[in-house]
Amino acid sequence: MALDGIRAAGDVPDSDWMIPTLLAVMGDADEWFAVMHDEFDDTLDELSFRDRFFFEFDPSRDRFRDDPRFQALLDRLPPYPGPAGRGTNQGGGQ
């Protein structure tokens, strides 16, 4: 399990996103989604649209984007401010 290896290393910077980011690169999808769900459960009140941007566009998460669980997590994050609400000009504007 990649998470065990990351925790055993002991020198991972203290960041809400660091372990999930390392798992995105090293771990399997089921493990990553389980950690992300736990992370969201613990920190959802503290997250902002800036976290949504990182989650949505960070290349380390590319391999998960087609999985419906990714969209389910994305839907839990605060929306972007503005008319589109999700940031990527979904309102059809210019």
C-alpha positions as CSV (number, residue, x, y, z in Angstrom):
1,M,0.0,0.0,0.0
2,A,1.5,3.3,-1.1
3,L,0.1,5.2,1.8
4,D,2.0,3.0,4.3
5,G,5.2,3.8,2.4
6,I,4.5,7.5,2.4
7,R,3.8,7.5,6.2
8,A,6.8,5.4,6.9
9,A,9.1,7.9,5.1
10,G,8.3,10.3,7.9
11,D,9.6,13.4,6.0
12,V,6.5,14.3,4.1
13,P,5.7,18.0,4.5
14,D,2.7,18.8,6.6
15,S,0.1,19.7,4.1
16,D,-3.5,18.7,3.6
17,W,-2.8,18.1,-0.1
18,M,0.7,16.6,0.1
19,I,-0.2,12.9,1.0
20,P,-3.1,12.8,-1.6
21,T,-0.8,14.3,-4.2
22,L,1.9,11.7,-3.5
23,L,-0.8,9.0,-3.6
24,A,-2.0,10.3,-7.0
25,V,1.4,9.7,-8.4
26,M,2.4,6.5,-6.5
27,G,-0.8,4.8,-5.3
28,D,-3.7,3.0,-6.8
29,A,-7.1,4.7,-7.6
30,D,-9.1,3.0,-4.8
31,E,-6.6,4.1,-2.2
32,W,-6.4,7.6,-3.5
33,F,-10.2,8.0,-3.5
34,A,-10.5,6.6,0.0
35,V,-7.9,9.1,1.3
36,M,-9.5,12.0,-0.6
37,H,-12.9,11.2,0.9
38,D,-11.4,11.1,4.4
39,E,-9.5,14.3,3.7
40,F,-12.7,16.0,2.5
41,D,-14.7,14.7,5.5
42,D,-12.0,16.2,7.9
43,T,-11.4,19.6,6.1
44,L,-14.4,20.4,3.9
45,D,-15.3,23.4,6.1
46,E,-11.8,24.9,5.6
47,L,-11.7,24.4,1.8
48,S,-12.2,27.3,-0.7
49,F,-12.6,27.7,-4.5
50,R,-8.7,27.9,-4.6
51,D,-8.6,24.3,-3.4
52,R,-11.1,23.4,-6.1
53,F,-8.8,24.9,-8.7
54,F,-5.9,22.9,-7.5
55,F,-7.9,19.7,-7.3
56,E,-9.5,20.3,-10.7
57,F,-6.4,21.2,-12.7
58,D,-3.4,19.6,-10.9
59,P,-1.8,17.3,-13.5
60,S,-1.1,14.6,-10.9
61,R,-4.9,13.9,-10.8
62,D,-5.2,13.5,-14.6
63,R,-5.5,9.7,-14.4
64,F,-8.6,10.0,-12.1
65,R,-10.6,12.5,-14.1
66,D,-12.6,9.9,-16.0
67,D,-13.6,8.1,-12.9
68,P,-17.1,9.1,-11.6
69,R,-15.7,9.2,-8.1
70,F,-13.6,12.2,-9.2
71,Q,-16.6,14.2,-10.2
72,A,-18.3,13.2,-6.9
73,L,-15.4,14.7,-5.0
74,L,-15.3,17.8,-7.2
75,D,-19.0,18.4,-6.5
76,R,-18.2,18.5,-2.7
77,L,-15.8,21.4,-3.2
78,P,-16.9,25.0,-2.9
79,P,-17.9,26.5,-6.3
80,Y,-16.0,29.3,-8.0
81,P,-17.3,32.8,-7.5
82,G,-19.0,34.4,-10.4
83,P,-21.8,33.7,-12.8
84,A,-20.6,30.3,-14.1
85,G,-20.2,29.0,-10.6
86,R,-17.7,26.3,-11.6
87,G,-15.0,28.5,-13.1
88,T,-14.5,27.1,-16.6
89,N,-16.9,29.4,-18.4
90,Q,-19.7,26.9,-18.4
91,G,-22.2,29.7,-18.8
92,G,-21.3,30.1,-22.5
93,G,-19.7,33.5,-22.0
94,Q,-16.6,34.8,-23.8
